[in-house]
Amino acid sequence: MSLISDERIKLSAAYLNTAAGGLFTAGAVAPLVATVFGVSGRSNLSALTLSEGIAIFFLASIALHGCARIIRGRLQPWPTFRSWPSSSRR
C-alpha cells in the first residue's frame, strides 16, 4: 500500500471520528447540559424523550467511531528494522 493511500485512509477515518465527536456533543452533551441548567427551549420535554434522543445520538456516535476504527484498521504496518532484508555484507 502506498503512502498516499495510507494518508487517504487516515483522512477518512479522522473525518468519521470528528463527525462522531460532533454527534456526541450536539446530540448527547448539549441537550443534557441545557436541561440541567434550565436553558432548554422546550420545557415540556419529558425525561423519557430526552433520554431516548440522547441514546440515539450516542449510539450513532459510537457507530461512526466504530466505522472510523474499521477504516483505520485497513492500514498496513510499516516494516520494522528487524524485518528488513539483510544485506549481503556480513
C-alpha positions as CSV (number, residue, x, y, z in Angstrom):
1,M,0.0,0.0,0.0
2,S,1.4,3.4,-0.9
3,L,2.0,6.3,1.3
4,I,-0.8,8.3,-0.5
5,S,-3.4,5.6,0.1
6,D,-2.4,5.4,3.8
7,E,-2.9,9.1,4.2
8,R,-6.3,8.9,2.4
9,I,-7.3,6.1,4.8
10,K,-6.2,8.2,7.8
11,L,-8.1,11.3,6.4
12,S,-11.3,9.3,6.0
13,A,-11.0,7.8,9.5
14,A,-10.3,11.2,11.0
15,Y,-13.4,12.7,9.3
16,L,-15.7,10.0,10.6
17,N,-14.2,10.3,14.1
18,T,-14.7,14.0,14.0
19,A,-18.3,13.5,12.9
20,A,-18.8,11.1,15.7
21,G,-17.5,13.6,18.2
22,G,-19.8,16.3,16.8
23,L,-22.8,14.0,17.1
24,F,-22.0,13.2,20.7
25,T,-21.5,16.8,21.6
26,A,-24.6,18.1,19.8
27,G,-26.9,15.3,20.4
28,A,-25.9,14.0,23.9
29,V,-24.0,16.6,25.8
30,A,-25.8,19.8,24.7
31,P,-29.4,18.7,25.5
32,L,-28.3,17.2,28.8
33,V,-26.5,20.4,29.9
34,A,-29.4,22.6,28.6
35,T,-31.8,20.6,30.7
36,V,-29.7,20.6,33.8
37,F,-29.1,24.3,33.7
38,G,-32.7,25.1,32.6
39,V,-31.8,26.8,29.3
40,S,-33.8,24.4,27.2
41,G,-36.1,25.9,24.7
42,R,-38.8,23.3,25.3
43,S,-39.7,23.0,29.0
44,N,-42.4,20.4,28.3
45,L,-39.9,17.8,27.1
46,S,-40.3,14.6,29.1
47,A,-37.4,12.8,30.6
48,L,-38.1,9.7,28.5
49,T,-38.0,11.7,25.3
50,L,-34.8,13.4,26.3
51,S,-33.1,10.1,27.3
52,E,-34.2,8.5,24.0
53,G,-32.8,11.3,22.0
54,I,-29.5,11.2,23.9
55,A,-29.3,7.4,23.4
56,I,-30.0,7.7,19.7
57,F,-27.2,10.3,19.2
58,F,-24.9,8.4,21.5
59,L,-25.3,5.1,19.6
60,A,-24.9,6.9,16.2
61,S,-21.7,8.4,17.6
62,I,-20.4,5.0,18.6
63,A,-21.3,3.6,15.2
64,L,-19.4,6.3,13.4
65,H,-16.4,5.9,15.7
66,G,-16.5,2.1,15.0
67,C,-16.5,2.7,11.3
68,A,-13.5,5.0,11.7
69,R,-11.7,2.2,13.6
70,I,-12.5,-0.3,10.8
71,I,-11.2,2.1,8.1
72,R,-8.1,2.8,10.2
73,G,-7.6,-0.9,10.6
74,R,-7.0,-1.2,6.8
75,L,-3.6,0.4,7.2
76,Q,-0.7,-1.9,6.7
77,P,2.1,-1.8,9.3
78,W,5.4,-0.3,8.2
79,P,8.3,-2.8,8.2
80,T,10.4,-2.6,11.2
81,F,14.2,-2.7,11.2
82,R,14.3,-6.3,12.1
83,S,12.0,-7.3,9.2
84,W,14.1,-5.5,6.6
85,P,16.0,-7.8,4.2
86,S,19.5,-8.4,5.4
87,S,22.3,-7.1,3.4
88,S,24.8,-9.3,1.6
89,R,27.7,-7.8,3.6
90,R,28.3,-9.5,6.9
